[in-house]
């Protein structure tokens, strides 16, 4: 998604959320970046699209500033699927 324009990325984020909610019959609040690739703009657009938390597979902090909604997946299941990365 990092190669998409803002317009294309936000359209994809909103449409995929609406489609999933229709299929599942419940709200969708989580998003995982394809291949873990993301940037600060994508995180912001996810939040604007209504996602409450987003995930990456990259084994490092996504952002150094606090109060971010971006997490990283951990291997230890079921001890904890994701670990917050707030600084």
C-alpha positions as protocol buffer text, in pm:
chain_id: "A"
residue {
  index: 1
  type: UNK
  ca { x: 0 y: 0 z: 0 }
}
residue {
  index: 2
  type: UNK
  ca { x: 298 y: 231 z: 41 }
}
residue {
  index: 3
  type: UNK
  ca { x: 309 y: 282 z: -337 }
}
residue {
  index: 4
  type: UNK
  ca { x: -55 y: 396 z: -361 }
}
residue {
  index: 5
  type: UNK
  ca { x: -160 y: 758 z: -380 }
}
residue {
  index: 6
  type: UNK
  ca { x: -346 y: 904 z: -83 }
}
residue {
  index: 7
  type: UNK
  ca { x: -674 y: 886 z: -277 }
}
residue {
  index: 8
  type: UNK
  ca { x: -625 y: 521 z: -378 }
}
residue {
  index: 9
  type: UNK
  ca { x: -505 y: 412 z: -34 }
}
residue {
  index: 10
  type: UNK
  ca { x: -789 y: 579 z: 156 }
}
residue {
  index: 11
  type: UNK
  ca { x: -1045 y: 439 z: -89 }
}
residue {
  index: 12
  type: UNK
  ca { x: -902 y: 89 z: -44 }
}
residue {
  index: 13
  type: UNK
  ca { x: -894 y: 120 z: 336 }
}
residue {
  index: 14
  type: UNK
  ca { x: -1254 y: 239 z: 356 }
}
residue {
  index: 15
  type: UNK
  ca { x: -1391 y: -10 z: 102 }
}
residue {
  index: 16
  type: UNK
  ca { x: -1217 y: -309 z: 255 }
}
residue {
  index: 17
  type: UNK
  ca { x: -1347 y: -216 z: 601 }
}
residue {
  index: 18
  type: UNK
  ca { x: -1705 y: -176 z: 473 }
}
residue {
  index: 19
  type: UNK
  ca { x: -1685 y: -504 z: 278 }
}
residue {
  index: 20
  type: UNK
  ca { x: -1549 y: -697 z: 577 }
}
residue {
  index: 21
  type: UNK
  ca { x: -1813 y: -554 z: 809 }
}
residue {
  index: 22
  type: UNK
  ca { x: -2085 y: -662 z: 564 }
}
residue {
  index: 23
  type: UNK
  ca { x: -1942 y: -1015 z: 543 }
}
residue {
  index: 24
  type: UNK
  ca { x: -1879 y: -1054 z: 916 }
}
residue {
  index: 25
  type: UNK
  ca { x: -2186 y: -870 z: 1039 }
}
residue {
  index: 26
  type: UNK
  ca { x: -1987 y: -681 z: 1300 }
}
residue {
  index: 27
  type: UNK
  ca { x: -1753 y: -383 z: 1324 }
}
residue {
  index: 28
  type: UNK
  ca { x: -1397 y: -418 z: 1197 }
}
residue {
  index: 29
  type: UNK
  ca { x: -1151 y: -220 z: 1409 }
}
residue {
  index: 30
  type: UNK
  ca { x: -816 y: -385 z: 1326 }
}
residue {
  index: 31
  type: UNK
  ca { x: -596 y: -363 z: 1017 }
}
residue {
  index: 32
  type: UNK
  ca { x: -273 y: -544 z: 929 }
}
residue {
  index: 33
  type: UNK
  ca { x: -44 y: -388 z: 670 }
}
residue {
  index: 34
  type: UNK
  ca { x: 30 y: -615 z: 373 }
}
residue {
  index: 35
  type: UNK
  ca { x: 381 y: -755 z: 423 }
}
residue {
  index: 36
  type: UNK
  ca { x: 412 y: -521 z: 721 }
}
residue {
  index: 37
  type: UNK
  ca { x: 499 y: -230 z: 494 }
}
residue {
  index: 38
  type: UNK
  ca { x: 369 y: 102 z: 619 }
}
residue {
  index: 39
  type: UNK
  ca { x: 451 y: 465 z: 673 }
}
residue {
  index: 40
  type: UNK
  ca { x: 319 y: 740 z: 895 }
}
residue {
  index: 41
  type: UNK
  ca { x: 68 y: 854 z: 632 }
}
residue {
  index: 42
  type: UNK
  ca { x: -84 y: 505 z: 605 }
}
residue {
  index: 43
  type: UNK
  ca { x: -122 y: 488 z: 982 }
}
residue {
  index: 44
  type: UNK
  ca { x: -302 y: 823 z: 981 }
}
residue {
  index: 45
  type: UNK
  ca { x: -528 y: 719 z: 692 }
}
residue {
  index: 46
  type: UNK
  ca { x: -617 y: 396 z: 875 }
}
residue {
  index: 47
  type: UNK
  ca { x: -722 y: 596 z: 1176 }
}
residue {
  index: 48
  type: UNK
  ca { x: -926 y: 831 z: 958 }
}
residue {
  index: 49
  type: UNK
  ca { x: -1092 y: 526 z: 796 }
}
residue {
  index: 50
  type: UNK
  ca { x: -1209 y: 412 z: 1138 }
}
residue {
  index: 51
  type: UNK
  ca { x: -953 y: 147 z: 1232 }
}
residue {
  index: 52
  type: UNK
  ca { x: -871 y: 156 z: 1603 }
}
residue {
  index: 53
  type: UNK
  ca { x: -546 y: -40 z: 1585 }
}
residue {
  index: 54
  type: UNK
  ca { x: -310 y: -138 z: 1304 }
}
residue {
  index: 55
  type: UNK
  ca { x: -38 y: -403 z: 1292 }
}
residue {
  index: 56
  type: UNK
  ca { x: 292 y: -466 z: 1119 }
}
residue {
  index: 57
  type: UNK
  ca { x: 518 y: -770 z: 1114 }
}
residue {
  index: 58
  type: UNK
  ca { x: 834 y: -560 z: 1126 }
}
residue {
  index: 59
  type: UNK
  ca { x: 1026 y: -646 z: 1445 }
}
residue {
  index: 60
  type: UNK
  ca { x: 1098 y: -286 z: 1542 }
}
residue {
  index: 61
  type: UNK
  ca { x: 922 y: 25 z: 1661 }
}
residue {
  index: 62
  type: UNK
  ca { x: 709 y: 173 z: 1389 }
}
residue {
  index: 63
  type: UNK
  ca { x: 720 y: 525 z: 1533 }
}
residue {
  index: 64
  type: UNK
  ca { x: 910 y: 682 z: 1818 }
}
residue {
  index: 65
  type: UNK
  ca { x: 639 y: 930 z: 1915 }
}
residue {
  index: 66
  type: UNK
  ca { x: 392 y: 816 z: 2177 }
}
residue {
  index: 67
  type: UNK
  ca { x: 19 y: 757 z: 2142 }
}
residue {
  index: 68
  type: UNK
  ca { x: 40 y: 571 z: 1812 }
}
residue {
  index: 69
  type: UNK
  ca { x: -212 y: 310 z: 1708 }
}
residue {
  index: 70
  type: UNK
  ca { x: 47 y: 94 z: 1532 }
}
residue {
  index: 71
  type: UNK
  ca { x: 154 y: -237 z: 1686 }
}
residue {
  index: 72
  type: UNK
  ca { x: 379 y: -522 z: 1581 }
}
residue {
  index: 73
  type: UNK
  ca { x: 292 y: -890 z: 1581 }
}
residue {
  index: 74
  type: UNK
  ca { x: 477 y: -1115 z: 1824 }
}
residue {
  index: 75
  type: UNK
  ca { x: 534 y: -1487 z: 1799 }
}
residue {
  index: 76
  type: UNK
  ca { x: 412 y: -1579 z: 2147 }
}
residue {
  index: 77
  type: UNK
  ca { x: 55 y: -1695 z: 2092 }
}
residue {
  index: 78
  type: UNK
  ca { x: -166 y: -1701 z: 2295 }
}
residue {
  index: 79
  type: UNK
  ca { x: 40 y: -1510 z: 2552 }
}
residue {
  index: 80
  type: UNK
  ca { x: -3 y: -1194 z: 2349 }
}
residue {
  index: 81
  type: UNK
  ca { x: -80 y: -1152 z: 1984 }
}
residue {
  index: 82
  type: UNK
  ca { x: 52 y: -799 z: 1960 }
}
residue {
  index: 83
  type: UNK
  ca { x: 269 y: -571 z: 2163 }
}
residue {
  index: 84
  type: UNK
  ca { x: 208 y: -197 z: 2184 }
}
residue {
  index: 85
  type: UNK
  ca { x: 488 y: 21 z: 2060 }
}
residue {
  index: 86
  type: UNK
  ca { x: 413 y: 342 z: 2240 }
}
residue {
  index: 87
  type: UNK
  ca { x: 731 y: 522 z: 2336 }
}
